[in-house]
Amino acid sequence: MEIWKRNLYICWIGTFLTSAALSQVAPILPLYIHELGISDMGSVAMWSGFAYGSTTLVMTFVSPAWGKLADEYGRKPMLLRASLGMAVILALTAFVSSIGQLVVLRLLMGIISGYNSGAITLIATETPREKSGWALGTLSTGAVCGQLLGPLSGGYLAEAVGVRENFMVMGILLLLNFFLSLRFIREEFVRPERKNVKNLREIWHSLPDPHMLLWMFVTTYLVMTTLFFVQPMLTIYIQALDPQTDHLALLAGFAFAASGISAVLAAPYLGRLADRVGAQKVLCISLTFAAAVSIP
């Protein structure tokens, strides 16, 4: 098999395992915080948001540094670093005894993570140009499938074996990812020359419409902010709607997976519609609809 194609298949498995493992965290995190001794639902919601959001917040600052190291030493080392580091941190999460320890490990997760973004870069650089579009589109399905199955399997495992054991399962998935990447991924890395590299200001002024990019950044930021508003408290909201349920983790898993399933079903239709009527109209309609259904 051609090296680029084997890399694609292994990275697909890797992004699937990574997304499946990490997407299990949000539905069970409030349950785990409750196990650690936080009984007040308001405090559980607050600590859930802090523990869940701290990972992404740290990633915002450290991701450029990992990207720079990838340019210097290659993408495969970054994949190995992320998969092994996340495996260790998730395994350690199963043994915490206080909310402070949990938050520290979540902060470390933000520092060490980045497998999926590294896989995208690897495939983009190692795949022949005429195959790159197909390869990147195929790779994206691995993350989507993982995000769909992760909450469901996480909710089931939390009820079947326990929340702590679920973190061990996540660690095992990412450890398997590490060994697959170590054994099968091959990278023909050549350190790029640093001649005539444009600075950020020059790149910005070379864009055909920089203001459109700026507003896309703002709207994407707002969309992602609202999504992260919901995720840490969704499990608590389900418990408030049905306090007597014995299947809270499983119901939360279904609720998290529902939006992913609808996204997979709707994305091809919305893409074709954007080709006919324009992307801006589809974005405006989609945002309006999302705002409307959030109210009920």
N, C-alpha and C positions, 0 to 999 in steps of 0.2 A: 504494500500500500504506500502511496505517496506520503511523504512526511507531513505536508501541510494538512492532508485529509485525516491522517491519524491524530494529529494535534487537535483538529476540530472535534473529532469524536470524543477524545479524552477530556477536552475542555467543556464539551457539552455535558458529559457525565459529571464533571467537577462543578459546573455552575448549577446543575440540577441538585446535586448533593448539598452544596452550600446553601442554595435558596431554600431547599426543603428543611435543612437544619435550622437556619436562622429565622425562617418564618414561623417556626414553632414557638418562638420566645414570647411574642406579644400576647397570645391568648392565655398562656399559663403564668406569665409574670405576676399578675395580681394575686393569683392563688399561692404562688411561692412566697410573696411578700407577706401574705396572711399567715402562712406557716411559720414565718420567721418571728411572729409575735406581734405584728401590727394588726389590731382588731378593728379599729375605727375605719369605716369605709372611705371617709374623706381622706384620712392619712394614707390608706392603701392607694387611692387614686393619685395622690400627690407623689408618693414614692415611686409608683409605677411610671408616671410620666417622667420623673427625674432619671430613674434608672434606664428607661428605654431611650429617652432622648439624648442622654449624655453620650451614648455611643456614636450617634450620628454627628453630634456637635464636635466631638474630638476628631472624627474623620474629616470634617471640613478643613481642619488646620493641618493634619498630617498627610493627607492624600497627595498634595503637591510634592512633598518631600519623598514619598515612596515613588512617585512618578519620575522624579529626577534620578533616583537611584536606579530605576528600571532602565532609563536611558544610558546610564553609565555601565551597568553590569548585566543587563539582560532582563527579560520578562519572566523567564522560568524561575530564577531565584526568588522573585517577588511572589509567584504562585506558591512556591514551597514555604516561604516565610508565612504567608497569610493562612494557608490551610493548616499547617502544623501549629501555629500560634493560636488560632481559633479553637482547634481541637483541645489543646491543653487548657485554655481558659474556660471553655464550656464544661470540661470534665471537672475542673476545680470548682465551678459554680455549684455543682451538686453537693459540695461539702461545706458551704458557707454556713455560719451560725448567727449572723447578724446582718441587718440591712446595710450597714457601713461596708462590710466585706463584699456584699453583692454590688454595691455602687462602684467600688474600686475595680472589681473585675469587669464591670460593664464599661468603665472608662478605658481599661486596658484592651478590651475588645475593639473599641474604636481606634486605638492606636495601631493594632496589629492587623486589622481586617483589610480587605480589598482584593479578594480572589476574583470576583466577577469582573471588575474593571480591568484587572491585569489580564484576564483571559481574553477580553475584547481587544486589548492592545496587541496581545500576542498573535491572535488570529488575523487582525488587520495588517500586521507587518510581515507575517510569514506566509500568507496566502497569496497566490498569483492574482494580479490586479483584476483580471477578467472573471475571477471566481469570488472576489472579496464580498460583493453584495449578497450573493447566495450564502456564503459561509457565515457572515455576521447575522443574517436573518435566521439561519438555522440555529446558531449559537443562542440567540435571544429566546428561542422556544424552550431551551433547557431551564433558564431562570424562571420563565412563566410557569412551566410544569411543576417546578419545585415549589413555587409560591402557592400553587393550587393545592398540592398534596400535603405540604408541610403543616398547615393549620389543622387539617383533618386528622392526619396521623398523630400530630402533637396532642390534640384533644383526646383522641382515643387512648394513646399511651399514658397520658396523665391519669386517666381513670383506671387503666388496666394495671399499670405497674407503679405509678406514683410520679409526682412532679420532679423530685430529685433524680430519680432514675431516668426520667425523660432527658435531662441535661447530659447524662452519661451517653444516652443514645445519640444525641447531637454530636458529642465529641467523637464517638466512634465513626459516624458518617464522615466527618471532616478528616479524621485520621486515615480512613480509606481513601479519601480524596488526595491526601498528601502522597500516599504510596503510589497511587495510579499516576499522578503527575510526575513523581520522581522517576518512575520506571519507564513511562511510555512517551512523555513529551520530549521532543527534540527541537532545539532552537539554534538556528544558524545566525548567531548574534554578531554583528559588527558595530563597534562603537562609532556613532556618527561624528563627523567633523563639526567643529564649532565655528566655522567661518561664516561671516555675514549673517549671523542670527539676528532677526528683527526683535526689537523690544516690544513690550505690550502696547505702548502708544502707537508705534508704527503699524502694528497689526490692526489695531482698532481703527485707525484712519484709512487703512486699505480696504476695509469692509465696504461693500456697496451700499448698505443701509444699516449703520451701527445703531441707530435709534430703535429699529425694529428688534434687534438682538437684545437691547436693553429692556424693552417692554416684555419680550418673551421671558427674559430672566425674572422679571418682577412677577409675571403671572404664574410662571412655574413655581416660584418660591411660595406664592400664596396657596397654590393648589397643594403642594407638598406639606405646607404648614397645616392646612385643614385636615389632611389625611392623618398626619401624626397627632393632631388633636384627638382624633377619634380612637386610634388604635390602643393606646394604653388604658382607656377607660371603657372599652367595649364590653369586656368580660364583666366588669362591675355593673354596667348598665343592664346586661342580661340578667344578672342576679337580682337587681332591683325590680325588673319586670316579672320575675318568677322566683321569689325567695325560697320556695320549697323544692326546687329542682334538685335532683340527684346527679344530673349530667351536665353540670355547668361548663366543664372543660370541653366536652364534646360539642355542646351548643355553640360555644365561643369559636371553636374550630370551624364549624359550618358557617357562622356569620363572617369570619375572616375570609373563608374560601369563596363565599358567594360573590363578592365584588370581583375577585380574580376570574371566576368562571364567566361572569357577564362581560368582563373586559375582553376575554379571548373570543367570545361569540360576537361582540359588537365591533371589534377593531377592524376586521376586513371590510365590513359594510361601511363604516365611517371613512375608511381609507378611499374606497371607491366613490363615496359621496363627495369627499373633498376634491377628488379629481374632476368631478362634474361641476360643482358649484363654488369651489374655492375653500382653502383650508381655514381662512379667517371666519367664514360663516359657520363652518362646522364647529370651530372652537367656541364661538359665542353661544351657539345653540347648546352645546354640551355643557358649558359652564353654567348657563341659565338653568338647564334641567337639573344639574347636580345641586345647585343652590336650592331649587324648589323641593326636591325629594329629601333634602336634609331637614327641612322644617317638620314634616309629620313624623 
